[in-house]
Amino acid sequence: MKKLILSLCVILTLTACKDEKKNVAQADTRPVIKIGATLPLSGDLSYVGIGAQNALQMLLEKWQNQNTKYKYELLFENDMVKPQQAAINTQKFINMDKARVVVSVFGIVDRPVDEIANQNKIISLSCSHGKRNIPEYGLNTGMQNEENYAEALRQLKKRNVKTVALVGSHAAVSNVILDYMAEHLPQDNIQVLANERYAIGETDYRLSIQKIEDMKPDYYLVFGVEPMNSIFVKQYNELTGKNNIAGLGTFCNIDSKVFPAIEGVWSTDFVGNNETFVKEYSNKYHTRVEVCSANLYDGLDMIITAFENTPVEGNATIPNNFAVMKNIKEQKVWNGASGKIKIEENGIVRSEVKSRIYKNGQWVKTEE
């Protein structure tokens, strides 16, 4: 009899638990805010896309453990760093999924994403180096030219560099950085002897390197669309045997299986200055933090924080995107995965840029 009573108690308890879970699920009537992310999830830059995907999911998990006003959902599509595919993905997110936010990475694809999102008054979060023209509903968390230039100049001065050659890809993201360098380096008494751009997909730079070598530059500064960076560095080292070459925010994050192991090569770097985030990310995903991962983590954190704290107008169930953007820009300063960063009225988010040097098989911080 006692066993029968005990069994009945267990059954009743389990039934009650199931009913409670069911009621909780049914009670979740929070409005849903969907966030679409178009990322390079395959191809040469898949490690960047997967890193961004990891960071965004990590951020969402943080918010899911809080009592939020809204339920947030992440949607992912692969763009393979192709502008046309990124545009298709963005249209899908907006028109079919009814996303309120679209995320993209790198200047090769973010311009069409920005344009489509802005036309539809959808928030566009990007991580693009040197990008200054941000639409009304846009937010860019990528490295800015001023901070990148200041760190590159500091490293060049340490090495007493007087002349440089600039090389990169025919792409918006390369042009904005290299053109900025070409304009400002002469003002700091560093002569630009060459300013070369190569077609995306080009793989043989030997003839170009030989022509530039005839000019005898002290240093090469590189910012191209991968695999241009790694191939150029490899061919340069094979032809000259030298290591007087630096990346403008690229080298440290190229797959270690691809980038040539050349002792003493350095690069400006902005993977994030918050060691707590780096440790948490590495422990969770058992890999390093990639370029733009911390930046997009911070960007989405700002956006969700703004949604949670922006008043709803009239009979709406979710805050207006314009009001959300206004809320974000009023924050001015943000402490996050990228360290202490500044938010400007024009949608630019500025974070500190450091540099790393390749020593004994790994990228380490340069000495101050």
C-alpha positions as CSV (number, residue, x, y, z in Angstrom):
1,M,0.0,0.0,0.0
2,K,2.8,2.4,0.9
3,K,4.5,1.6,-2.4
4,L,1.3,2.4,-4.3
5,I,0.9,5.7,-2.4
6,L,4.5,6.6,-3.1
7,S,4.1,5.8,-6.8
8,L,1.0,7.9,-7.0
9,C,2.9,10.8,-5.4
10,V,5.7,10.5,-7.9
11,I,3.3,10.5,-10.8
12,L,1.4,13.5,-9.4
13,T,4.6,15.4,-8.9
14,L,5.9,14.7,-12.4
15,T,2.5,15.7,-13.9
16,A,2.5,18.9,-11.8
17,C,6.0,19.7,-13.1
18,K,5.0,19.1,-16.7
19,D,1.9,21.3,-16.3
20,E,4.0,24.0,-14.6
21,K,6.5,24.0,-17.5
22,K,3.6,24.1,-20.0
23,N,2.0,27.0,-18.2
24,V,5.3,28.9,-18.1
25,A,5.8,28.3,-21.9
26,Q,2.2,29.4,-22.6
27,A,2.6,32.4,-20.3
28,D,5.6,33.8,-22.3
29,T,3.7,36.4,-24.3
30,R,6.6,38.8,-24.7
31,P,6.9,40.5,-28.0
32,V,9.6,38.9,-30.2
33,I,12.5,41.0,-31.6
34,K,14.3,39.2,-34.4
35,I,18.0,39.9,-35.2
36,G,19.3,38.7,-38.6
37,A,23.1,38.2,-39.1
38,T,24.6,37.9,-42.6
39,L,28.1,36.5,-42.1
40,P,30.8,34.6,-44.0
41,L,30.1,31.2,-42.6
42,S,32.1,29.4,-45.3
43,G,35.1,30.2,-47.5
44,D,38.4,32.0,-46.7
45,L,36.9,34.2,-44.0
46,S,34.7,31.6,-42.4
47,Y,36.7,31.8,-39.2
48,V,35.6,35.5,-38.9
49,G,32.0,34.7,-39.6
50,I,31.9,31.8,-37.1
51,G,33.7,33.9,-34.5
52,A,31.0,36.6,-34.9
53,Q,28.3,34.0,-34.7
54,N,29.8,32.6,-31.5
55,A,30.0,36.1,-30.0
56,L,26.4,37.0,-30.9
57,Q,25.1,33.7,-29.5
58,M,27.1,34.3,-26.3
59,L,25.6,37.7,-25.9
60,L,22.1,36.4,-26.5
61,E,22.6,33.7,-23.8
62,K,23.6,36.4,-21.4
63,W,20.3,38.3,-22.0
64,Q,18.2,35.1,-21.9
65,N,19.2,34.6,-18.3
66,Q,17.6,38.0,-17.4
67,N,14.0,39.0,-17.0
68,T,13.7,41.0,-20.2
69,K,10.6,42.8,-21.6
70,Y,11.1,41.2,-25.0
71,K,12.1,37.8,-26.3
72,Y,15.2,38.0,-28.7
73,E,15.9,35.6,-31.5
74,L,19.0,35.3,-33.7
75,L,18.8,34.3,-37.3
76,F,21.9,33.5,-39.4
77,E,22.6,33.4,-43.1
78,N,25.8,32.8,-45.0
79,D,27.0,35.5,-47.4
80,M,30.5,34.1,-48.2
81,V,31.6,37.8,-48.3
82,K,29.6,38.4,-51.5
83,P,27.7,41.7,-51.6
84,Q,24.9,40.3,-53.7
85,Q,24.3,37.4,-51.3
86,A,24.4,39.7,-48.4
87,A,21.7,41.9,-50.0
88,I,19.5,38.8,-50.6
89,N,20.0,37.8,-47.0
90,T,19.1,41.2,-45.8
91,Q,15.9,41.3,-47.9
92,K,15.0,37.9,-46.4
93,F,15.6,39.1,-42.8
94,I,13.5,42.2,-43.3
95,N,10.6,41.1,-45.6
96,M,10.2,37.4,-44.5
97,D,11.5,37.2,-41.0
98,K,10.4,40.7,-40.0
99,A,13.8,41.3,-38.3
100,R,14.3,44.6,-36.5
101,V,18.1,44.4,-36.6
102,V,20.5,43.2,-39.3
103,V,24.2,42.5,-38.5
104,S,27.0,42.3,-41.0
105,V,30.8,42.1,-41.0
106,F,33.4,43.8,-43.2
107,G,33.2,46.6,-45.7
108,I,32.9,44.3,-48.7
109,V,29.2,43.5,-47.8
110,D,28.1,46.0,-45.3
111,R,27.3,48.9,-47.7
112,P,24.4,47.2,-49.5
113,V,23.2,45.9,-46.1
114,D,23.2,49.4,-44.7
115,E,21.4,50.8,-47.7
116,I,18.6,48.2,-47.6
117,A,18.2,48.3,-43.9
118,N,18.1,52.1,-43.8
119,Q,15.5,52.3,-46.5
120,N,13.3,50.1,-44.4
121,K,14.2,51.9,-41.1
122,I,15.8,48.8,-39.8
123,I,18.8,49.0,-37.5
124,S,22.1,48.0,-39.2
125,L,25.0,46.8,-37.0
126,S,28.3,46.5,-38.8
127,C,32.0,45.9,-38.0
128,S,33.9,47.5,-40.8
129,H,37.4,49.0,-40.6
130,G,37.7,52.7,-41.3
131,K,34.0,53.2,-42.2
132,R,32.8,56.7,-41.6
133,N,29.6,57.2,-43.7
134,I,27.0,55.6,-41.4
135,P,23.3,55.8,-42.3
136,E,20.7,57.1,-39.9
137,Y,19.8,53.7,-38.6
138,G,23.4,52.4,-38.7
139,L,25.9,51.6,-36.1
140,N,29.5,50.7,-36.9
141,T,31.7,49.1,-34.3
142,G,34.8,48.5,-36.5
143,M,38.3,50.0,-36.0
144,Q,38.4,53.7,-37.1
145,N,41.2,55.3,-39.1
146,E,42.3,57.7,-36.4
147,E,43.0,55.1,-33.8
148,N,44.5,52.7,-36.4
149,Y,46.8,55.4,-37.8
150,A,48.0,56.6,-34.3
151,E,49.1,53.0,-33.4
152,A,50.7,52.3,-36.8
153,L,52.5,55.6,-36.6
154,R,53.8,54.9,-33.1
155,Q,55.2,51.6,-34.3
156,L,56.8,53.1,-37.4
157,K,58.5,55.9,-35.4
158,K,59.9,53.3,-33.0
159,R,61.5,51.7,-36.0
160,N,62.7,55.0,-37.4
161,V,60.8,54.3,-40.7
162,K,61.1,57.2,-43.2
163,T,59.5,55.6,-46.4
164,V,56.7,53.1,-46.9
165,A,54.8,51.2,-49.6
166,L,51.1,50.8,-49.2
167,V,49.5,47.7,-50.7
168,G,45.9,46.3,-50.5
169,S,42.8,45.2,-52.5
170,H,40.5,47.0,-54.8
171,A,37.7,47.1,-52.1
172,A,36.0,49.9,-50.1
173,V,37.4,48.6,-46.8
174,S,41.0,48.7,-48.2
175,N,40.6,52.1,-49.9
176,V,39.3,54.0,-46.8
177,I,42.3,52.8,-44.7
178,L,45.1,53.0,-47.2
179,D,43.9,56.4,-48.6
180,Y,43.9,57.7,-45.0
181,M,47.4,56.5,-44.5
182,A,48.6,58.0,-47.8
183,E,47.1,61.3,-46.8
184,H,48.5,61.5,-43.2
185,L,51.8,59.8,-43.3
186,P,53.6,62.6,-45.2
187,Q,52.3,65.0,-42.6
188,D,54.3,63.0,-40.1
189,N,57.4,63.0,-42.3
190,I,57.0,59.5,-43.6
191,Q,57.1,59.4,-47.4
192,V,54.7,57.1,-49.3
193,L,56.6,55.6,-52.3
194,A,53.9,53.3,-53.6
195,N,50.2,52.9,-53.1
196,E,49.1,49.7,-54.9
197,R,45.7,48.0,-55.1
198,Y,45.1,44.5,-56.5
199,A,42.0,42.9,-57.9
200,I,40.2,40.6,-55.4
201,G,41.1,37.1,-56.4
202,E,44.6,38.0,-57.7
203,T,47.2,35.6,-56.3
204,D,50.6,36.5,-57.9
205,Y,52.2,39.7,-56.6
206,R,55.8,38.9,-57.4
207,L,56.2,41.3,-60.3
208,S,54.6,44.1,-58.3
209,I,56.9,43.4,-55.3
210,Q,60.0,43.5,-57.5
211,K,58.9,46.9,-58.9
212,I,58.2,48.3,-55.4
213,E,61.5,46.9,-54.1
214,D,63.3,49.0,-56.8
215,M,62.0,52.1,-54.9
216,K,63.6,50.8,-51.7
217,P,60.9,51.4,-49.1
218,D,61.8,51.0,-45.4
219,Y,58.5,49.3,-44.7
220,Y,55.4,47.8,-46.3
221,L,51.9,48.5,-44.8
222,V,49.3,45.9,-45.9
223,F,45.5,45.9,-45.8
224,G,43.8,43.6,-48.3
225,V,40.9,41.2,-48.5
226,E,42.1,37.8,-47.4
227,P,43.8,35.7,-48.9
228,M,45.6,38.7,-50.4
229,N,47.3,39.5,-47.1
230,S,48.8,36.1,-46.4
231,I,49.8,35.4,-50.0
232,F,51.5,38.8,-50.4
233,V,53.5,38.4,-47.2
234,K,54.6,34.9,-48.1
235,Q,55.7,35.9,-51.6
236,Y,57.4,39.0,-50.3
237,N,59.4,37.0,-47.8
238,E,60.3,34.4,-50.3
239,L,61.6,37.0,-52.8
240,T,63.4,39.3,-50.3
241,G,64.1,37.2,-47.2
242,K,63.0,40.3,-45.2
243,N,60.3,40.9,-42.5
244,N,59.9,44.7,-42.8
245,I,56.1,44.4,-43.4
246,A,53.1,45.2,-41.2
247,G,49.4,44.7,-41.2
248,L,46.9,47.5,-40.6
249,G,44.5,45.5,-38.5
250,T,44.7,42.2,-40.4
251,F,47.6,39.8,-39.8
252,C,46.9,38.7,-36.2
253,N,43.5,37.3,-37.1
254,I,44.4,35.3,-40.2
255,D,44.2,31.6,-39.7
256,S,47.5,30.4,-38.2
257,K,47.5,27.5,-40.7
258,V,47.5,30.0,-43.6
259,F,49.6,33.0,-42.5
260,P,53.3,32.6,-43.0
261,A,55.3,32.2,-39.8
262,I,57.7,35.1,-40.1
263,E,59.4,36.2,-36.9
264,G,59.1,40.0,-36.2
265,V,56.2,40.8,-38.5
266,W,53.7,43.0,-36.6
267,S,50.2,44.3,-37.1
268,T,47.8,46.8,-35.5
269,D,45.1,44.8,-33.7
270,F,41.7,45.3,-32.1
271,V,40.2,42.0,-31.1
272,G,39.2,43.5,-27.8
273,N,40.9,44.8,-24.7
274,N,38.7,43.1,-22.1
275,E,40.6,40.1,-20.8
276,T,37.5,38.8,-19.0
277,F,35.6,38.5,-22.3
278,V,38.6,36.9,-24.0
279,K,38.8,34.3,-21.3
280,E,35.1,33.6,-21.2
281,Y,34.9,33.3,-25.0
282,S,38.0,31.0,-25.2
283,N,36.7,28.8,-22.4
284,K,33.3,28.4,-24.0
285,Y,34.4,27.9,-27.6
286,H,37.9,26.5,-27.1
287,T,39.3,28.9,-29.7
288,R,40.7,32.4,-29.9
289,V,38.7,35.6,-30.2
290,E,38.5,36.6,-33.9
291,V,38.5,40.1,-35.3
292,C,35.0,41.8,-34.9
293,S,33.7,39.2,-32.4
294,A,34.1,41.5,-29.4
295,N,32.9,44.5,-31.4
296,L,29.7,42.9,-32.6
297,Y,29.1,41.5,-29.1
298,D,29.2,45.1,-27.8
299,G,27.1,46.4,-30.6
300,L,24.3,44.0,-30.1
301,D,24.6,44.5,-26.3
302,M,24.0,48.2,-26.8
303,I,21.0,47.5,-29.1
304,I,19.3,45.1,-26.7
305,T,20.0,47.4,-23.8
306,A,18.4,50.2,-25.7
307,F,15.3,48.1,-26.7
308,E,14.9,47.2,-23.0
309,N,15.1,50.9,-21.9
310,T,13.3,52.8,-24.6
311,P,9.7,53.7,-24.0
312,V,7.0,52.3,-26.3
313,E,5.0,54.8,-28.2
314,G,1.2,54.7,-28.6
315,N,-0.3,51.3,-29.1
316,A,3.0,49.7,-30.3
317,T,4.3,46.6,-28.5
318,I,8.0,47.3,-29.3
319,P,10.0,50.5,-29.2
320,N,10.4,52.5,-32.4
321,N,13.8,51.8,-34.1
322,F,14.5,55.6,-34.4
323,A,14.0,56.0,-30.7
324,V,16.2,52.9,-30.0
325,M,19.1,54.4,-32.1
326,K,18.7,57.7,-30.2
327,N,19.0,55.9,-26.9
328,I,22.2,54.2,-28.0
329,K,23.9,57.3,-29.2
330,E,23.0,59.1,-25.9
331,Q,25.0,56.6,-24.0
332,K,28.3,58.3,-25.1
333,V,30.5,55.7,-23.3
334,W,30.3,51.9,-23.1
335,N,32.3,49.4,-21.1
336,G,32.2,46.1,-22.8
337,A,34.1,43.3,-24.5
338,S,36.2,45.8,-26.5
339,G,37.1,47.7,-23.3
340,K,36.1,51.3,-22.8
341,I,34.6,52.6,-26.0
342,K,33.0,55.8,-27.2
343,I,29.7,56.2,-29.1
344,E,29.3,59.1,-31.4
345,E,26.2,60.9,-32.7
346,N,27.0,59.7,-36.3
347,G,26.8,56.1,-35.4
348,I,30.6,55.5,-35.1
349,V,31.8,53.4,-32.1
350,R,35.4,54.0,-31.3
351,S,37.6,51.5,-29.4
352,E,41.3,51.5,-28.6
353,V,43.7,50.0,-31.1
354,K,46.9,48.2,-30.0
355,S,49.4,46.1,-31.9
356,R,50.9,42.6,-31.8
357,I,54.1,41.1,-33.1
358,Y,54.8,37.5,-34.2
359,K,57.2,35.8,-31.8
360,N,58.0,32.2,-31.3
361,G,54.9,31.0,-33.1
362,Q,52.3,33.3,-31.6
363,W,51.1,36.9,-31.7
364,V,52.0,38.8,-28.5
365,K,51.4,42.3,-27.5
366,T,54.1,44.8,-28.5
367,E,56.1,46.4,-25.7
368,E,55.1,50.0,-24.8
